[in-house]
Amino acid sequence: QLQLVESGGGLVQPGGSLRLSCAASGFTLRFFDIHWFRQAPGKEREGVSCINTNGGSQNYADSVKGRFTISRDNAKNTMYLQMNSLKPEDTAIYYCAASLVTKRLCAGLLGDGMDYWGKGTLVTVSS
């Protein structure tokens, strides 16, 4: 079964940290750019970050620059999103997604054209 599975979400206080993971099964992430998106209640989906196939290039939304770090471990077929200095406005369901490197979708942080999506993990930032 081809799928992406997120984990690591939860409740955290403002200023705290969480690390999200996204594991692929049934296919290798090596040929895919990897993305994180989020959707807050009542809001549209937002592109958060993207990392290219070899990890040498990352892209971040302005809202998370300097606080979030995306990474990947192709040997473990897993990607990560380290989230620091969390704010209440970071509260959302976070989704990982993968797009074939040939589509070159990393720069735009848009959700169109993804080949695989995870089901999401909830992050709640609240005191």
Disulfide bonds with the S-S distance in Angstrom:
Cys22-Cys96 2.03
Cys50-Cys106 1.73
